[in-house]
Each structure stands twice: as C-alpha cells, then as structure tokens.
Amino acid sequence: MGDDGAGQYITFNLDRFNQLPNLLIINGGITPEERLQEIIDFQSELMLILDVIDLPGDPGTIGIFEESQMLNYLPISSHSMPLPVFVDRCRHYIPHIQMKLLGIKPFSLEFLDHYSLFQEDKYDLDAKESNPNIPFYDFNLTESMKEICDRIVNIFSEIIDKYYIQD
C-alpha cells in the first residue's frame, strides 16, 4: 500500500468510535463508491475525506480543503472512481452535506514487490469480508507517514472524546 494507505490507516485506528450513533467512520479503500449507500443512509452534515494528495511543500505537509478547492488537489491514489465524481454523487444524494478534504503529501508512493495480509493472525478472510473497515493488506507506511497519521488519530480521538461521546 505504501503511503497511499494513510487514509485507511487513520480510519482503521478510529474505527472504535463507530458505535457512536452520530458518527460514521468509513474506510473507503480503493473503491469508496462501494460504501456510498452507507454514506447516503447516514445523511451526514459533514464528510471529511482523508487521502494522500500532491501538495506544494515538503512530504508530510497537511492541508484541509473546502469542496470547491478539492479539484485543485486530486488524490494520488489507485481509487477506481475519481474524487470529483464521488463528491458529485454524494452531493446528489445528500444536498445539504458539507465536504472537506484532509490531504497529506506522501513521503513515498513506491509500490511493493510483495504484499502481506493485514493481521492475518487476528482477522480471517470472513472477518475482513464482514467488516469493510478492516484493511485487506498491511499498510506499509513510511515511518514518517505513520508518525503523522498517529498524530492525526490522536487529535481526532481527543475531538471525538470531547464533542461526540455523551456522558
């Protein structure tokens, strides 16, 4: 997966919050359109898309962009549906939704010669098939990207703990 798996890494590490009734975290993987019905059914007011993108500046640069700016920063990825088409489909079914893109400039997009299954000792193929938030392959993020993703997970976790978890 390389650094292209940053969004999947972040969403997997936030998946524990998916039991909250007012929050939906989805690992879109390479085919986010396969999860479109879940997004439509949830009728969110806000959707934050996480992906690696080609940003000016050094690798590890992070940017948050409004929907109108997303076309300027297309993801560097293997998604089967281009981001603008996915955004248009979401907008069509959820006209009131506010969409933002959190983009991270990758350190490496090098493809691997060998891919290994993600935590195959913990998740068998049936578990991965029944929960699409479980990645199929290991992440293989560069150490620098993993550190950035871990910081993002910690920030989102603090926000969710403070604003979404009802006491």
NORKAQUI-V723567 format. One record per pair of residues at least 24 apart in sequence whose ideal C-beta (glycine too) atoms are under 7 Angstrom apart, sorted by sequence separation. I is the first residue (numbers start at 1). J is the second residue. D is the distance in Angstrom with one decimal. If there is no record, write none. Layout:
I/J/D, I/J/D
//
This chain:
51/75/4.0, 52/76/5.3, 52/77/6.6, 51/77/6.0, 73/101/6.7, 112/140/6.0, 73/103/5.4, 76/106/6.4, 70/101/4.9, 67/99/4.4, 76/109/6.1, 66/100/6.4, 108/142/5.1, 65/100/6.5, 107/142/4.4, 64/100/5.9, 65/101/4.5, 107/144/5.0, 64/102/5.3, 65/103/6.6, 107/145/5.3, 11/50/6.8, 106/145/6.6, 10/50/5.4, 62/102/6.9, 63/103/5.0, 62/104/5.3, 7/50/3.9, 47/90/6.5, 7/51/5.0, 61/105/4.4, 104/148/6.3, 60/105/6.4, 6/52/5.4, 59/105/5.2, 32/79/6.5, 59/106/6.2, 60/107/6.6, 4/52/5.5, 30/78/5.0, 33/81/4.6, 55/103/6.0, 57/105/6.4, 59/107/4.1, 3/52/5.7, 30/79/5.5, 31/80/5.1, 32/81/6.9, 30/80/6.0, 44/94/6.8, 47/97/5.7, 49/99/6.8, 51/101/7.0, 53/103/3.5, 55/105/4.2, 39/90/6.2, 43/94/6.0, 45/96/6.7, 52/103/6.9, 54/105/6.9, 45/97/6.6, 46/98/4.9, 47/99/4.9, 48/100/5.2, 49/101/4.9, 50/102/5.0, 51/103/6.1, 52/104/5.4, 53/105/6.8, 33/86/6.0, 36/89/6.1, 40/93/4.5, 44/97/5.9, 45/98/6.3, 32/86/5.8, 40/94/6.4, 48/102/5.8, 52/106/4.4, 4/76/6.8, 4/77/5.3, 4/78/6.7, 60/144/6.0, 60/148/5.5, 35/132/6.8, 6/104/5.5, 4/106/6.8, 3/106/3.6, 3/107/5.6, 3/108/5.4, 4/109/6.0, 27/132/6.4, 2/108/5.7, 3/109/6.2, 27/133/4.5, 2/109/5.6, 26/133/6.9, 2/110/5.6, 27/135/6.8, 2/111/6.7, 2/112/6.8, 15/133/4.8, 12/133/6.3, 11/133/6.5, 12/135/5.9, 8/135/5.3, 9/139/4.9, 8/139/7.0, 9/141/6.0, 5/139/4.6, 5/140/6.8, 6/141/6.4, 1/137/5.7, 5/141/6.1, 23/160/6.7, 1/139/5.5, 2/140/5.7, 3/141/5.7, 1/140/5.2, 3/142/5.7, 6/145/5.8, 10/149/5.3, 14/153/6.1, 9/149/5.0, 13/153/4.5, 23/164/5.3, 3/145/4.5, 10/152/5.6, 14/156/5.8, 22/164/6.2, 6/149/5.4, 10/153/5.7, 14/157/6.9, 17/160/5.2, 20/164/5.6, 20/165/6.8
//
